[in-house]
Amino acid sequence: MSAQLPPDRRKVLAASAALAASRFIPAQAHAATSGDAIRPFKINVPEAELAELRRRINTTRWPDRETVTDDSQGVPLAMIQELARYWAKDHDWRKCEARLNALPQFITEIDGLDIHFIHVRSKHENALPMIVTHGWPGSVIEQLKIIDPLANPTAHGASASDAFHLVIPSIPGYGFSGKPTTTGWDPTHIARAWVVLMKRLGYAHHKCDGRTGASGIIGHSRQLPCDDPTRHC
């Protein structure tokens, strides 16, 4: 018998499971070219991979239940079992895949590693470029709900002066970015890579934002010099 999770905790756990699973699911992208090329990207997970993921979840060998009624011994077994049940039975990956594929996605190589990112330009001429970093565990899925309000603020009751051109990358080793094979991709390195990415997209200056878990990257980004001293990263 599984315990019923509160809606907010269920969403957090489901999002974490989706992120973890995405690291084992191959995606189809345009073939790599040279150096700083920016390649369009679409997700196309083979059905066999989804079936195998569900099979693995359904054959999980569970440990004994904890001996307490609180979280002092870690995440309760019933909560993890409910998460597994949701991921195996209820989660609609194809719906998530379609939401991502409806957005402009790209991959570019920086310091030898493929970086996946969403790039949505606002229709407003004076929109401010901003790179938004997800936390960990996390993924770009966290940011989907902010894209239209920030890129198209007039449709949400705000002013055109509130508009942003948005770049939302997957940090190395997460989502559909490449997995580093050596050490060194720390927050400082990632922050420098984000500057390279923004300049490669034609943005001489930009703002930085993101989830709490990304504070290390954002903090280092704000310490790096911007080409336009009137606008701070």
Beta strands, then each sheet from edge to edge (+ up, - down):
strand 1: 38-40
strand 2: 105-110
strand 3: 113-120
strand 4: 128-133
strand 5: 164-169
strand 6: 207-210
sheet 1: 1+ 2- 3+ 5- 4- 6-
end
